[in-house]
């Protein structure tokens, strides 16, 4: 696990000092090592958190003749299988790292190499033969990758602070701020700044010396099925799910350093810990966080799972003074972020990092398998589709006329929405009347269905799709990438802790999409 940064300049010669300055901003992501490569107008660098092949996994690393160099943030879990295939094809390896596997895979397959990777990654590859810089990001966007294409050159980094240090203009993007005020996070590909964007999950980008940019996608999450497929029975789905999930956990337990798991006591993290216990010859180290307020404290459930699985269990409490951490935490986000669960995530990461360097989590299970309460609410609210248009207009007028603090005002607006998709967004974004009361008209985003489809063209299925499928797809793409994974990445890497998500495995996600709603 690492942090990466660099640039490809239009005219000027690359400076080692400039690359180093960018990488110094993300020292927390990789305190164990640093490395740089300069070739004419291109400079790439990294900060390394050593997890696999501790002695020879230094980056940047090149192919045999030094014509291709790479800096890489992440873990590829099937790299040993890929390596064996590449050796049979004649490639020669100098290390045992997954990083070197990526170079030879690119030599062998070019842009088709990304779809063969099973893991989390964001990498930059310098191809001196073609004089091009190649960026790629994993399927779910677990690892961040920002970029800016300017007249002076192309810049990239694991965090916004890298590009800020490189002198990228920081003019605010009003559209990104409007989206933040609506969703409490800034969705991909936006950032707070006009000049900077995020590379989309499951995509690649290639930059040439003359300023040309090529972009493409190598994977899209399948839309969840509303009806059972003819070739998948319940028993088949159960057997396949168990097999793929166990394999996903086993692959993510490969490390040359101590590892453990976050355990909330919920279904997803409990399944991960149970699978880890089956694959481990020693007690799994588990870490849980609770609250002094009984209604929020789930430590008892985590303790039950820990005892059942025989783990080496550790617990920590969030205390009222933990709010003082906010000013410290903000520096790791670089942008507005409204998910206050960042505080306990930071605390449990800090706690776990005292014992291990890698933790597995249950993140992604609710999105892929429909575990959120909002999904159940969709099923309960289907009767709202029967309200005629004239009734909706009347309810909307009543809602608008009520005083701001009137009971039921937001609910009346909710049920007056003309489409089920609009009701879903109304129920899962900052309340409309709250935004209307606080914001000037120019900072209010539309709330109609067309706005959401225009804003998130890759995060919603075509019109007419089952609403539950659409909601699960949105949660698994836009919200997962823009909120959940940002929170987990920034708070874990702030403590130099690598987090792995077995639920967010591409093969597991493919099977989950084929299993129909209950």
C-alpha positions as CSV (number, residue, x, y, z in Angstrom):
1,X,0.0,0.0,0.0
2,X,1.4,3.4,-0.9
3,X,0.7,6.9,-2.0
4,X,1.7,8.0,-5.5
5,X,2.2,11.3,-7.3
6,X,3.8,12.7,-10.4
7,X,3.5,14.6,-13.7
8,X,4.2,14.6,-17.4
9,X,5.2,18.2,-18.5
10,X,4.6,19.7,-21.9
11,X,7.9,21.4,-22.3
12,X,9.9,21.7,-19.0
13,X,12.3,19.0,-17.8
14,X,10.9,17.0,-14.8
15,X,12.5,17.9,-11.4
16,X,13.2,15.4,-8.7
17,X,12.6,18.1,-6.1
18,X,9.1,18.7,-7.5
19,X,8.1,15.1,-7.4
20,X,9.5,14.7,-3.9
21,X,7.6,17.7,-2.7
22,X,4.3,16.1,-3.9
23,X,5.1,12.8,-2.3
24,X,6.1,14.4,1.0
25,X,2.4,15.5,1.4
26,X,1.3,11.9,1.6
27,X,4.0,10.5,3.9
28,X,1.3,9.1,6.2
29,X,0.2,6.8,3.4
30,X,3.6,5.2,3.2
31,X,6.0,5.8,6.1
32,X,8.3,2.9,5.3
33,X,10.0,3.9,2.1
34,X,10.1,6.4,-0.8
35,X,11.2,6.2,-4.4
36,X,11.3,8.3,-7.6
37,X,12.0,8.0,-11.3
38,X,12.7,10.9,-13.7
39,X,12.8,10.5,-17.4
40,X,12.9,13.8,-19.4
41,X,9.6,15.5,-18.9
42,X,8.0,12.8,-16.8
43,X,8.5,12.3,-13.0
44,X,6.8,9.7,-10.8
45,X,7.1,9.0,-7.1
46,X,5.7,7.0,-4.2
47,X,5.6,6.6,-0.5
48,X,5.4,2.9,0.5
49,X,3.7,1.1,3.3
50,X,5.4,-2.3,3.2
51,X,3.0,-5.3,3.2
52,X,4.3,-7.9,0.7
53,X,7.9,-8.7,-0.2
54,X,9.3,-6.3,2.5
55,X,12.9,-6.5,1.4
56,X,12.7,-6.2,-2.4
57,X,9.4,-4.5,-3.1
58,X,10.9,-1.0,-3.5
59,X,9.2,1.3,-6.0
60,X,9.3,2.6,-8.7
61,X,10.2,-0.6,-10.4
62,X,10.8,-1.3,-14.1
63,X,10.7,-4.1,-16.7
64,X,13.8,-5.9,-17.8
65,X,15.1,-3.2,-20.1
66,X,14.0,-0.2,-18.1
67,X,11.5,1.0,-20.7
68,X,8.5,0.8,-18.5
69,X,8.3,2.1,-14.9
70,X,5.5,2.0,-12.4
71,X,4.3,3.5,-9.1
72,X,1.4,1.7,-7.5
73,X,-1.0,2.0,-4.6
74,X,-2.9,-1.1,-3.6
75,X,-2.8,-4.9,-3.5
76,X,-3.5,-7.3,-6.4
77,X,-4.6,-10.5,-4.7
78,X,-4.3,-12.8,-7.7
79,X,-0.8,-11.7,-8.6
80,X,0.8,-15.1,-7.9
81,X,-1.5,-16.8,-10.4
82,X,-0.8,-14.0,-12.9
83,X,2.9,-14.2,-12.3
84,X,3.0,-18.0,-13.0
85,X,1.3,-17.4,-16.3
86,X,3.7,-14.6,-17.2
87,X,6.7,-16.7,-16.3
88,X,5.4,-19.4,-18.7
89,X,5.2,-16.7,-21.4
90,X,8.9,-15.9,-20.9
91,X,8.8,-12.9,-18.6
92,X,11.7,-12.6,-16.1
93,X,11.1,-11.4,-12.5
94,X,13.6,-9.8,-10.0
95,X,11.2,-9.6,-7.0
96,X,8.3,-11.4,-5.4
97,X,6.1,-8.3,-5.3
98,X,2.7,-7.8,-6.9
99,X,4.0,-4.5,-8.3
100,X,6.4,-6.1,-10.7
101,X,3.6,-8.4,-11.9
102,X,1.7,-5.3,-13.1
103,X,4.5,-4.2,-15.4
104,X,4.9,-7.5,-17.1
105,X,1.1,-7.9,-17.4
106,X,1.0,-4.5,-19.2
107,X,3.8,-5.6,-21.5
108,X,1.8,-8.7,-22.4
109,X,-1.7,-7.3,-22.7
110,X,-1.5,-3.5,-22.8
111,X,-4.8,-1.9,-21.8
112,X,-6.5,-5.3,-21.6
113,X,-4.4,-6.1,-18.6
114,X,-6.5,-4.2,-16.1
115,X,-9.5,-6.5,-16.3
116,X,-7.3,-9.4,-15.3
117,X,-6.6,-7.8,-11.9
118,X,-8.4,-8.8,-8.8
119,X,-7.8,-6.4,-6.0
120,X,-7.6,-2.7,-5.2
121,X,-5.2,-0.4,-7.0
122,X,-4.4,3.0,-8.4
123,X,-1.3,3.1,-10.4
124,X,0.7,5.3,-12.8
125,X,2.9,3.6,-15.5
126,X,5.5,5.4,-17.6
127,X,6.0,3.8,-21.0
128,X,9.2,5.4,-22.4
129,X,8.9,3.6,-25.7
130,X,5.5,5.2,-26.5
131,X,6.3,8.3,-24.5
132,X,3.0,8.1,-22.6
133,X,1.8,8.0,-19.0
134,X,-0.9,5.4,-18.2
135,X,-3.2,5.7,-15.1
136,X,-5.6,3.0,-13.9
137,X,-8.0,2.6,-11.0
138,X,-9.7,-0.4,-9.5
139,X,-13.3,-1.4,-10.2
140,X,-14.9,0.1,-7.1
141,X,-12.5,3.0,-6.6
142,X,-11.2,1.7,-3.3
143,X,-7.9,3.6,-4.0
144,X,-8.1,7.3,-4.9
145,X,-6.5,8.9,-7.9
146,X,-6.8,12.6,-8.7
147,X,-5.5,14.3,-11.9
148,X,-5.3,17.7,-13.6
149,X,-4.7,18.3,-17.3
150,X,-3.2,21.8,-17.7
151,X,-1.4,23.7,-20.5
152,X,1.8,23.2,-18.5
153,X,1.4,19.4,-18.2
154,X,-0.5,16.5,-16.7
155,X,-0.4,16.0,-12.9
156,X,-1.7,13.1,-10.7
157,X,-1.7,12.1,-7.1
158,X,-3.3,9.9,-4.4
159,X,-4.6,12.9,-2.6
160,X,-5.6,16.5,-3.5
161,X,-2.7,17.9,-1.4
162,X,-0.2,16.4,-3.9
163,X,-1.7,18.5,-6.8
164,X,-2.0,21.6,-4.6
165,X,1.7,21.4,-3.9
166,X,2.4,21.1,-7.6
167,X,0.8,24.5,-8.2
168,X,-2.4,23.3,-9.8
169,X,-5.0,26.2,-9.8
170,X,-7.5,25.9,-6.9
171,X,-10.5,27.8,-8.4
172,X,-13.6,26.4,-6.7
173,X,-16.1,24.4,-8.7
174,X,-19.6,25.6,-7.8
175,X,-21.2,22.4,-9.2
176,X,-19.1,20.2,-6.8
177,X,-20.1,22.4,-3.8
178,X,-23.8,22.2,-4.8
179,X,-23.5,18.4,-5.0
180,X,-21.8,18.3,-1.6
181,X,-24.6,20.4,0.0
182,X,-27.1,17.9,-1.4
183,X,-25.3,14.6,-0.7
184,X,-22.8,15.4,2.1
185,X,-20.0,14.2,-0.1
186,X,-18.5,15.2,-3.4
187,X,-19.2,12.4,-5.9
188,X,-16.9,11.2,-8.6
189,X,-15.5,12.6,-10.9
190,X,-15.9,16.1,-9.2
191,X,-13.5,17.6,-6.7
192,X,-13.8,21.1,-5.0
193,X,-11.6,22.5,-7.8
194,X,-12.4,23.1,-11.5
195,X,-9.0,21.9,-12.7
196,X,-8.9,18.6,-10.7
197,X,-10.9,15.5,-11.3
198,X,-11.0,11.9,-10.0
199,X,-10.2,9.0,-12.3
200,X,-13.5,7.0,-12.5
201,X,-13.5,3.5,-10.9
202,X,-12.9,0.7,-13.4
203,X,-11.2,3.1,-15.9
204,X,-7.9,4.0,-17.4
205,X,-6.3,7.1,-18.9
206,X,-3.4,7.5,-21.3
207,X,-1.5,10.8,-21.7
208,X,0.8,11.6,-24.6
209,X,3.6,14.2,-25.0
210,X,1.6,16.4,-27.3
211,X,-1.2,16.7,-24.7
212,X,-3.6,14.1,-26.2
213,X,-5.6,12.2,-23.6
214,X,-7.3,8.8,-24.2
215,X,-9.7,7.4,-21.7
216,X,-11.6,4.1,-21.4
217,X,-13.5,1.8,-19.1
218,X,-12.6,-1.8,-18.5
219,X,-15.4,-2.8,-16.1
220,X,-18.9,-1.8,-15.1
221,X,-20.8,-3.2,-12.1
222,X,-23.7,-5.4,-13.3
223,X,-27.2,-4.1,-12.6
224,X,-28.8,-6.1,-9.8
225,X,-31.4,-8.6,-11.1
226,X,-35.0,-8.1,-10.2
227,X,-36.0,-11.6,-11.4
228,X,-34.2,-14.9,-10.9
229,X,-32.0,-16.0,-13.8
230,X,-33.0,-19.4,-15.3
231,X,-29.6,-20.9,-14.9
232,X,-29.1,-20.1,-11.2
233,X,-31.1,-22.0,-8.5
234,X,-31.2,-21.0,-4.8
235,X,-29.0,-23.9,-3.9
236,X,-26.5,-23.1,-6.7
237,X,-26.4,-19.5,-5.6
238,X,-25.7,-20.4,-2.0
239,X,-22.9,-22.8,-2.9
240,X,-21.3,-20.4,-5.3
241,X,-21.6,-17.5,-2.8
242,X,-19.9,-19.4,-0.1
243,X,-17.1,-20.6,-2.3
244,X,-16.3,-17.2,-3.9
245,X,-16.6,-15.4,-0.5
246,X,-14.3,-17.7,1.2
247,X,-11.8,-17.4,-1.6
248,X,-12.1,-13.6,-1.5
249,X,-11.3,-13.6,2.3
250,X,-8.4,-16.1,1.8
251,X,-6.8,-14.0,-0.9
252,X,-7.0,-10.9,1.3
253,X,-5.2,-12.6,4.1
254,X,-2.0,-12.9,2.1
255,X,0.5,-10.5,3.7
256,X,4.1,-10.5,5.1
257,X,3.0,-8.5,8.1
258,X,0.5,-8.9,11.0
259,X,-3.2,-8.6,10.0
260,X,-6.6,-8.5,11.7
261,X,-10.2,-7.4,11.1
262,X,-12.6,-4.7,12.1
263,X,-15.6,-6.3,13.9
264,X,-18.8,-4.4,14.4
265,X,-21.0,-7.4,15.3
266,X,-23.1,-6.9,12.2
267,X,-23.6,-9.6,9.6
268,X,-21.0,-8.5,7.1
269,X,-18.0,-8.1,9.4
270,X,-19.0,-11.2,11.3
271,X,-19.0,-13.3,8.2
272,X,-15.5,-11.9,7.3
273,X,-14.1,-12.8,10.7
274,X,-15.7,-16.3,10.7
275,X,-14.1,-17.0,7.3
276,X,-10.8,-15.6,8.5
277,X,-10.9,-17.9,11.6
278,X,-11.4,-20.9,9.3
279,X,-8.4,-20.0,7.2
280,X,-6.1,-19.1,10.1
281,X,-4.0,-21.3,12.4
282,X,-3.9,-18.6,15.0
283,X,-6.6,-16.5,16.7
284,X,-7.6,-13.6,14.4
285,X,-7.0,-10.2,15.9
286,X,-10.3,-8.3,15.9
287,X,-10.9,-4.6,16.7
288,X,-14.3,-3.1,17.7
289,X,-15.4,0.4,18.6
290,X,-18.3,1.3,20.8
291,X,-20.1,4.3,22.3
292,X,-20.9,5.3,25.9
293,X,-24.5,5.8,24.9
294,X,-26.2,2.4,25.2
295,X,-28.5,3.0,22.2
296,X,-25.5,3.3,19.9
297,X,-23.2,0.7,21.5
298,X,-23.0,-2.6,19.7
299,X,-19.9,-4.0,21.5
300,X,-22.0,-6.8,23.0
301,X,-22.7,-8.2,19.5
302,X,-19.1,-7.9,18.5
303,X,-18.0,-9.6,21.7
304,X,-20.4,-12.5,21.0
305,X,-18.9,-13.1,17.5
306,X,-15.4,-12.7,18.9
307,X,-16.0,-15.4,21.5
308,X,-17.7,-17.7,19.0
309,X,-14.8,-17.4,16.6
310,X,-12.1,-17.5,19.3
311,X,-10.5,-14.2,18.3
312,X,-7.9,-12.1,20.0
313,X,-10.4,-9.3,20.6
314,X,-9.7,-5.6,21.4
315,X,-12.2,-2.9,22.1
316,X,-12.2,0.9,22.3
317,X,-14.9,3.5,23.2
318,X,-15.7,6.7,21.5
319,X,-15.9,9.4,24.2
320,X,-17.5,12.8,24.1
321,X,-14.1,14.6,23.8
322,X,-13.5,12.6,20.6
323,X,-15.1,15.5,18.7
324,X,-11.9,17.4,19.2
325,X,-10.4,15.1,16.6
326,X,-12.4,16.8,13.8
327,X,-9.8,19.5,13.3
328,X,-7.1,16.9,13.0
329,X,-9.1,14.6,10.7
330,X,-10.0,17.4,8.2
331,X,-6.5,17.6,6.9
332,X,-6.7,14.1,5.6
333,X,-9.8,14.7,3.4
334,X,-8.7,17.9,1.5
335,X,-12.3,18.5,0.6
336,X,-15.8,18.9,2.3
337,X,-16.9,15.6,3.8
338,X,-20.1,15.3,5.9
339,X,-20.0,11.7,7.1
340,X,-19.3,12.0,10.9
341,X,-18.6,8.2,11.0
342,X,-15.1,9.4,10.0
343,X,-14.4,10.0,13.7
344,X,-15.0,6.4,14.9
345,X,-13.3,5.1,11.8
346,X,-10.2,7.1,12.5
347,X,-10.2,6.0,16.2
348,X,-10.5,2.3,15.4
349,X,-7.9,2.6,12.7
350,X,-5.5,4.3,15.1
351,X,-6.2,1.6,17.7
352,X,-5.7,-1.3,15.3
353,X,-2.5,0.2,13.9
354,X,-0.9,-0.3,17.3
355,X,-1.2,-4.1,16.7
356,X,-1.4,-4.8,12.9
357,X,-0.6,-3.3,9.6
358,X,-3.6,-4.7,7.7
359,X,-7.3,-5.0,8.6
360,X,-10.1,-6.7,6.7
361,X,-13.6,-5.2,6.9
362,X,-17.2,-6.0,6.0
363,X,-17.6,-2.8,3.9
364,X,-19.7,-3.3,0.7
365,X,-22.0,-6.0,1.9
366,X,-25.0,-3.8,2.5
367,X,-24.7,-2.2,-0.9
368,X,-24.3,-5.4,-2.9
369,X,-26.7,-7.5,-1.0
370,X,-29.4,-5.0,-0.1
371,X,-28.8,-4.6,3.6
372,X,-29.7,-1.0,4.2
373,X,-32.9,0.1,5.8
374,X,-33.5,2.4,2.8
375,X,-33.8,-0.6,0.6
376,X,-36.5,-2.1,2.8
377,X,-38.3,1.2,2.8
378,X,-38.5,1.1,-1.0
379,X,-40.5,-2.1,-0.7
380,X,-42.8,-0.7,1.9
381,X,-43.5,2.5,-0.1
382,X,-44.6,1.0,-3.4
383,X,-48.2,2.0,-2.6
384,X,-47.2,5.7,-3.3
385,X,-47.1,4.9,-7.0
386,X,-50.9,4.8,-6.9
387,X,-51.3,8.5,-6.0
388,X,-52.6,10.3,-9.1
389,X,-50.7,13.3,-10.5
390,X,-53.3,15.8,-9.4
391,X,-53.0,14.5,-5.9
392,X,-49.2,14.9,-6.0
393,X,-49.4,18.5,-7.1
394,X,-51.8,19.3,-4.3
395,X,-49.6,17.7,-1.7
396,X,-46.6,19.6,-3.1
397,X,-48.5,22.9,-2.8
398,X,-49.5,22.1,0.8
399,X,-45.9,21.3,1.6
400,X,-44.6,24.6,0.1
401,X,-47.2,26.6,2.0
402,X,-46.4,25.1,5.5
403,X,-44.0,26.9,7.8
404,X,-40.4,25.7,7.7
405,X,-40.5,23.8,11.0
406,X,-44.1,22.4,10.5
407,X,-44.5,18.8,11.3
408,X,-44.9,16.7,8.2
409,X,-43.6,19.3,5.7
410,X,-40.7,17.1,4.5
411,X,-42.9,14.0,4.4
412,X,-45.5,15.7,2.2
413,X,-42.9,16.8,-0.2
414,X,-41.5,13.3,-0.2
415,X,-44.8,11.6,-1.1
416,X,-45.6,14.3,-3.7
417,X,-42.5,13.4,-5.9
418,X,-43.6,12.3,-9.4
419,X,-41.3,9.3,-9.7
420,X,-40.2,6.5,-7.3
421,X,-36.5,7.4,-8.1
422,X,-37.1,11.0,-7.0
423,X,-38.6,9.7,-3.8
424,X,-35.5,7.6,-3.2
425,X,-33.2,10.6,-3.6
426,X,-35.5,12.8,-1.6
427,X,-35.3,10.3,1.3
428,X,-31.5,9.9,1.0
429,X,-30.1,13.4,0.5
430,X,-30.0,16.6,2.6
431,X,-33.7,17.5,3.1
432,X,-34.9,19.9,0.4
433,X,-36.5,22.4,2.8
434,X,-33.4,22.5,4.9
435,X,-31.3,23.4,1.9
436,X,-34.0,25.9,0.7
437,X,-33.9,27.6,4.1
438,X,-30.1,27.8,4.4
439,X,-28.9,28.4,0.8
440,X,-29.2,31.1,-1.8
441,X,-31.2,29.9,-4.9
442,X,-28.0,29.6,-7.0
443,X,-26.7,26.9,-4.6
444,X,-29.7,24.7,-4.9
445,X,-29.4,21.7,-7.1
446,X,-32.5,20.4,-9.0
447,X,-34.2,17.4,-7.5
448,X,-36.0,16.0,-10.6
449,X,-35.1,12.6,-12.1
450,X,-33.5,14.0,-15.2
451,X,-31.0,15.9,-13.1
452,X,-29.9,12.8,-11.3
453,X,-29.6,10.9,-14.6
454,X,-27.6,13.7,-16.2
455,X,-25.3,14.0,-13.1
456,X,-24.8,10.3,-12.5
457,X,-25.0,8.7,-16.0
458,X,-22.8,5.7,-15.0
459,X,-24.4,5.2,-11.6
460,X,-28.0,4.6,-12.6
461,X,-29.5,1.9,-14.8
462,X,-31.7,2.9,-17.8
463,X,-35.2,4.3,-17.1
464,X,-37.8,1.6,-16.4
465,X,-35.4,-0.5,-14.3
466,X,-36.8,-1.9,-11.0
467,X,-36.4,0.8,-8.4
468,X,-34.7,-1.4,-5.8
469,X,-32.2,-2.4,-8.5
470,X,-31.6,1.3,-9.3
471,X,-31.2,2.2,-5.6
472,X,-28.7,-0.7,-5.0
473,X,-26.8,0.2,-8.1
474,X,-26.5,3.9,-7.0
475,X,-25.4,3.0,-3.5
476,X,-22.8,0.5,-4.9
477,X,-21.3,3.0,-7.3
478,X,-21.8,6.7,-6.5
479,X,-22.3,6.6,-2.8
480,X,-19.9,3.7,-2.0
481,X,-17.1,5.3,-4.0
482,X,-17.7,8.9,-3.0
483,X,-18.6,8.4,0.7
484,X,-17.9,5.0,2.3
485,X,-14.6,4.2,0.5
486,X,-13.3,7.7,0.9
487,X,-13.9,7.6,4.6
488,X,-12.2,4.2,5.1
489,X,-9.2,5.0,2.8
490,X,-8.5,8.4,4.4
491,X,-9.0,7.4,8.0
492,X,-7.0,4.1,7.7
493,X,-4.2,5.6,5.7
494,X,-4.0,8.6,8.1
495,X,-2.8,5.9,10.5
496,X,-0.7,4.0,8.0
497,X,-3.1,1.0,8.1
498,X,-4.1,-0.9,5.0
499,X,-7.8,-1.9,4.9
500,X,-9.1,-4.7,2.6
501,X,-12.7,-5.3,1.7
502,X,-13.5,-9.0,0.8
503,X,-17.2,-8.1,0.1
504,X,-16.0,-5.8,-2.7
505,X,-14.5,-8.5,-4.8
506,X,-15.4,-8.3,-8.6
507,X,-16.3,-12.0,-8.8
508,X,-18.5,-11.8,-5.7
509,X,-20.1,-8.6,-7.0
510,X,-20.9,-10.3,-10.3
511,X,-22.7,-13.2,-8.5
512,X,-24.5,-10.8,-6.1
513,X,-25.9,-9.0,-9.1
514,X,-27.4,-12.2,-10.5
515,X,-29.2,-13.0,-7.2
516,X,-32.8,-11.5,-7.3
517,X,-34.4,-9.4,-4.6
518,X,-36.0,-11.4,-1.8
